Amino acid sequence: MLFKDPEYNEWVEPDSFYSFSSTVFYEEERNTYHIANHFTIDAIKSPVWHGIPTIGIKIKKDAQTLIFSSDTVNDVHLWKQLHSEKRTQTLPMKRKEFESLSVIYGDINDYIERIWSERRYREAVKVFHEGNVIHDVSDLQSVVHTDYKYLKNTLLEQNRTLLTHGPDMITSEWMLADTEKSFMIKGEQFFEIVDDNVYPMNADIYHKDQGKYFVGYRNRNGIYTVYEKDGLLGLTKEDIPDHARQLYRIDLYEDIGGRYFPRIEDTNARYYVRTDGTVELLEYEANGSRGHVVECHRKKLSEK
């Protein structure tokens, strides 16, 4: 749809231009959804930029708010451009004819003069201060997710954000979510629920590698080095790559259902979750295997 905004006197695509709070295009009733136990759910659009219009969701209960920003690019510099840049129309016909038509066939980008309203921009800037966030992340040059290196250009707060939908391999100082995990918001912090225990998300590094999750805690004598190269983080036990910057050393733990165990360095060994829920370290030898139940380090590390 193409629409001439009465305030700007410019042609806009209203689904992108207006936030849901604008009564120029949307109804005043926000259609907040109320469910049991005092939960409310609102659709939000102002900070969601996906190219194709989409929405995020804000869930609120008492003083706690969780925002799922949906597939989106969070970049304040981009948002400023979207609302401040006046575009030049590329009309394939005379203006008088254009303004008299009800239907036009063509690329809508040739006709719109501004992508976002200033109101949408101001609401987008504000919304992430209202609660904790689950946000999609990418590693490099994504069109519809926020690249890890550009998180510094967002209004997201690191200790209030869970990153999701990331690549198969990523190293992050921001917390990583996993669909198998259970999280809790207390105050403004994320916590993880593991076996009826509530633990803080206090690791220095969160690492995902081909479906496995790991956490790292700083230790000047740790065998893994965290480095930064071109805005992305990496882990190595060897020398850091050329043109990379060494950050610090860590101890690395495998995250198994929220329980932390030292990363296995022996290729002939692995962790195995038994039917009673305990974790066994299996070591394979020429004549078979042997194993023993190992201790979870999560409680000890949560007290650091």
C-alpha positions as CSV (number, residue, x, y, z in Angstrom):
1,M,0.0,0.0,0.0
2,L,1.1,3.5,-0.8
3,F,-0.2,6.3,1.3
4,K,0.4,10.1,1.6
5,D,1.2,11.0,5.2
6,P,-0.8,14.1,6.2
7,E,2.0,15.4,8.5
8,Y,5.0,14.9,6.3
9,N,3.1,15.4,3.1
10,E,5.2,12.5,1.7
11,W,4.4,9.2,0.1
12,V,5.1,6.3,2.5
13,E,4.4,2.6,2.8
14,P,2.3,2.7,6.0
15,D,3.0,-0.8,7.3
16,S,6.7,0.2,7.6
17,F,6.3,3.9,8.3
18,Y,4.0,3.9,11.3
19,S,4.4,2.4,14.7
20,F,1.4,0.6,16.3
21,S,0.8,3.7,18.5
22,S,0.0,5.9,15.5
23,T,-3.7,6.5,15.0
24,V,-3.1,7.8,11.5
25,F,-3.0,4.2,10.2
26,Y,-3.9,2.0,13.2
27,E,-6.8,1.8,15.6
28,E,-6.4,3.4,19.0
29,E,-7.2,0.0,20.7
30,R,-3.9,-1.7,21.2
31,N,-5.4,-5.2,21.5
32,T,-3.4,-6.1,24.5
33,Y,-3.9,-9.8,25.2
34,H,-4.5,-10.7,28.8
35,I,-4.1,-14.2,30.1
36,A,-4.1,-15.9,33.5
37,N,-1.7,-15.0,36.3
38,H,-1.6,-11.3,35.2
39,F,0.4,-11.9,32.0
40,T,-0.1,-9.4,29.2
41,I,1.1,-9.8,25.6
42,D,1.5,-6.9,23.2
43,A,2.7,-6.8,19.6
44,I,5.5,-4.3,19.0
45,K,6.8,-3.1,15.7
46,S,8.8,0.0,16.2
47,P,12.2,-1.6,16.7
48,V,11.7,-4.5,14.3
49,W,13.5,-4.2,10.9
50,H,13.4,-7.2,8.7
51,G,12.9,-5.8,5.2
52,I,9.5,-7.6,4.9
53,P,7.3,-6.2,7.7
54,T,7.1,-8.3,10.8
55,I,6.5,-7.9,14.5
56,G,8.1,-8.6,17.9
57,I,6.3,-9.5,21.2
58,K,6.4,-7.9,24.6
59,I,5.3,-10.1,27.5
60,K,4.7,-8.4,30.9
61,K,3.9,-9.8,34.3
62,D,4.0,-7.5,37.3
63,A,7.3,-5.6,37.2
64,Q,9.0,-8.0,34.8
65,T,9.0,-7.5,31.0
66,L,10.4,-9.8,28.3
67,I,10.8,-8.6,24.7
68,F,11.3,-11.0,21.8
69,S,12.5,-8.8,19.1
70,S,11.9,-11.3,16.3
71,D,14.0,-11.6,13.2
72,T,15.5,-8.2,13.1
73,V,18.4,-5.9,12.7
74,N,19.0,-3.7,15.7
75,D,21.2,-0.8,14.6
76,V,20.7,2.8,15.8
77,H,22.6,4.2,12.9
78,L,20.4,2.3,10.4
79,W,17.3,3.5,12.3
80,K,18.4,7.1,12.1
81,Q,18.8,6.7,8.4
82,L,15.4,5.1,7.9
83,H,13.6,8.0,9.6
84,S,15.7,11.0,8.5
85,E,16.6,10.2,4.9
86,K,14.3,11.9,2.3
87,R,14.2,9.7,-0.8
88,T,13.6,10.8,-4.3
89,Q,10.7,9.2,-6.1
90,T,11.4,7.5,-9.5
91,L,8.1,7.9,-11.3
92,P,7.6,6.2,-14.7
93,M,4.7,8.6,-15.4
94,K,3.8,12.3,-14.9
95,R,3.2,13.3,-11.3
96,K,-0.4,14.4,-12.1
97,E,-1.1,10.9,-13.5
98,F,0.6,9.2,-10.6
99,E,-1.5,11.1,-8.0
100,S,-4.7,10.3,-9.9
101,L,-4.2,6.5,-10.0
102,S,-5.7,4.0,-7.6
103,V,-3.5,1.0,-8.6
104,I,0.1,1.1,-9.8
105,Y,2.3,-1.8,-10.8
106,G,6.0,-1.5,-10.0
107,D,8.6,-1.6,-7.2
108,I,7.2,0.3,-4.2
109,N,10.8,1.5,-3.4
110,D,10.5,3.7,-6.5
111,Y,7.6,5.5,-4.9
112,I,8.1,5.9,-1.2
113,E,9.8,9.1,0.1
114,R,10.6,8.1,3.6
115,I,10.8,4.7,5.2
116,W,10.2,5.4,9.0
117,S,8.4,8.1,10.8
118,E,10.3,10.0,13.5
119,R,7.7,8.6,16.0
120,R,8.6,5.1,15.1
121,Y,12.3,5.8,15.5
122,R,11.8,7.4,19.0
123,E,9.7,4.4,20.1
124,A,12.3,2.0,18.7
125,V,15.0,3.7,20.8
126,K,12.9,3.5,23.9
127,V,11.5,0.0,23.8
128,F,14.6,-2.0,24.8
129,H,15.0,-0.1,28.1
130,E,11.6,-1.5,29.2
131,G,12.7,-5.1,29.9
132,N,14.9,-8.1,29.2
133,V,15.3,-9.1,25.6
134,I,15.7,-12.3,23.4
135,H,17.4,-11.2,20.2
136,D,18.6,-12.9,17.0
137,V,22.3,-12.7,16.2
138,S,24.5,-13.5,13.2
139,D,28.2,-13.8,12.7
140,L,28.8,-11.9,9.5
141,Q,26.9,-9.6,7.1
142,S,23.3,-10.8,7.8
143,V,20.5,-8.8,6.2
144,V,17.9,-9.6,8.8
145,H,19.8,-10.3,12.1
146,T,22.2,-8.2,14.1
147,D,25.8,-9.1,13.4
148,Y,27.7,-9.8,16.6
149,K,30.3,-7.2,15.8
150,Y,27.6,-4.5,15.6
151,L,26.0,-5.3,19.0
152,K,27.8,-2.1,20.1
153,N,25.6,-0.1,17.8
154,T,22.4,-1.3,19.5
155,L,20.6,-0.2,22.5
156,L,20.6,-3.7,23.9
157,E,22.1,-4.2,27.4
158,Q,24.5,-7.1,27.6
159,N,23.4,-8.4,31.0
160,R,19.7,-8.2,30.0
161,T,19.9,-9.9,26.6
162,L,19.8,-13.5,25.5
163,L,21.1,-14.1,22.0
164,T,19.4,-16.7,19.9
165,H,19.1,-18.0,16.3
166,G,22.9,-17.8,16.0
167,P,25.3,-19.7,13.7
168,D,26.5,-23.2,14.4
169,M,29.8,-21.8,15.7
170,I,29.9,-18.6,17.7
171,T,31.9,-17.3,20.7
172,S,30.2,-14.6,22.6
173,E,30.6,-12.5,25.8
174,W,26.8,-12.1,25.6
175,M,24.6,-14.9,26.9
176,L,23.5,-17.5,24.4
177,A,20.0,-19.1,24.6
178,D,19.1,-22.7,23.7
179,T,15.6,-24.1,23.1
180,E,16.2,-26.9,25.6
181,K,16.9,-24.5,28.5
182,S,14.7,-22.8,31.0
183,F,15.4,-19.2,32.1
184,M,14.0,-16.9,34.7
185,I,14.0,-13.1,35.1
186,K,14.7,-11.8,38.6
187,G,15.0,-8.0,38.8
188,E,16.8,-7.1,35.6
189,Q,18.9,-10.3,35.4
190,F,18.5,-13.6,33.5
191,F,19.0,-16.8,35.6
192,E,18.9,-20.4,34.5
193,I,16.7,-23.1,36.1
194,V,18.6,-26.4,36.3
195,D,17.2,-29.4,38.3
196,D,15.0,-27.0,40.4
197,N,18.0,-24.8,41.2
198,V,18.3,-21.2,40.0
199,Y,21.8,-20.2,38.8
200,P,23.1,-16.8,37.6
201,M,24.4,-16.5,34.1
202,N,27.8,-15.4,35.1
203,A,30.2,-17.0,32.6
204,D,32.8,-14.8,30.9
205,I,32.3,-16.6,27.6
206,Y,29.5,-18.5,25.9
207,H,30.5,-20.8,23.1
208,K,28.5,-22.8,20.6
209,D,30.2,-25.4,18.4
210,Q,28.2,-27.6,16.1
211,G,25.2,-28.1,18.5
212,K,27.3,-28.3,21.7
213,Y,27.3,-25.5,24.2
214,F,30.3,-24.4,26.4
215,V,31.0,-21.7,28.9
216,G,34.3,-20.1,29.9
217,Y,35.5,-18.6,33.1
218,R,38.6,-16.4,33.3
219,N,41.8,-18.0,34.6
220,R,45.2,-16.5,33.8
221,N,46.5,-20.1,33.6
222,G,43.6,-21.4,31.5
223,I,44.5,-23.5,28.5
224,Y,42.2,-21.6,26.1
225,T,42.8,-18.1,24.9
226,V,39.9,-15.8,23.9
227,Y,40.9,-13.5,21.0
228,E,39.1,-10.9,18.8
229,K,39.5,-10.5,15.1
230,D,37.5,-8.3,12.8
231,G,35.0,-7.7,15.6
232,L,34.3,-11.5,16.2
233,L,35.6,-13.6,19.1
234,G,37.3,-16.9,18.9
235,L,38.9,-19.6,21.1
236,T,42.2,-21.4,20.6
237,K,44.6,-23.6,22.5
238,E,47.4,-22.7,20.0
239,D,48.8,-19.4,18.9
240,I,46.2,-16.8,18.1
241,P,45.6,-16.1,14.3
242,D,47.4,-13.4,12.5
243,H,46.0,-9.9,13.0
244,A,44.0,-11.1,16.0
245,R,44.0,-9.4,19.4
246,Q,44.5,-11.6,22.5
247,L,41.9,-10.8,25.2
248,Y,42.3,-13.2,28.1
249,R,42.6,-16.9,29.1
250,I,39.8,-19.1,30.3
251,D,38.9,-22.5,31.6
252,L,36.3,-24.1,29.3
253,Y,33.3,-26.2,30.5
254,E,30.8,-28.2,28.5
255,D,27.2,-27.2,29.2
256,I,25.1,-30.3,29.4
257,G,21.5,-29.3,30.2
258,G,22.7,-26.4,32.3
259,R,25.2,-28.4,34.2
260,Y,28.9,-27.6,33.7
261,F,31.7,-30.1,33.2
262,P,35.4,-29.5,32.2
263,R,35.8,-29.7,28.5
264,I,37.2,-33.1,27.4
265,E,40.5,-32.8,25.6
266,D,40.9,-36.5,25.0
267,T,39.3,-37.5,21.6
268,N,38.7,-41.0,23.0
269,A,36.4,-39.8,25.7
270,R,32.9,-38.2,26.0
271,Y,30.2,-37.4,28.4
272,Y,27.1,-39.5,28.6
273,V,23.9,-38.7,30.4
274,R,22.6,-41.8,32.2
275,T,18.9,-42.7,32.6
276,D,19.0,-41.5,36.2
277,G,20.1,-38.0,35.1
278,T,23.7,-38.3,36.3
279,V,26.6,-37.6,33.8
280,E,29.2,-40.2,33.2
281,L,32.6,-39.7,31.7
282,L,33.2,-42.6,29.2
283,E,36.8,-43.4,28.1
284,Y,37.2,-45.7,25.2
285,E,40.1,-48.2,25.0
286,A,41.1,-51.0,22.7
287,N,39.1,-53.6,24.6
288,G,36.0,-51.5,25.3
289,S,35.2,-48.6,27.5
290,R,35.1,-47.6,31.2
291,G,33.3,-44.8,32.9
292,H,32.6,-43.0,36.1
293,V,30.0,-40.5,37.3
294,V,31.5,-37.0,37.4
295,E,30.7,-33.9,39.5
296,C,28.8,-30.9,38.1
297,H,30.8,-27.7,38.6
298,R,27.9,-25.3,38.1
299,K,27.2,-24.6,41.8
300,K,30.9,-23.8,42.5
301,L,31.2,-21.6,39.4
302,S,28.0,-19.7,40.2
303,E,29.6,-18.5,43.4
304,K,32.5,-16.9,41.7
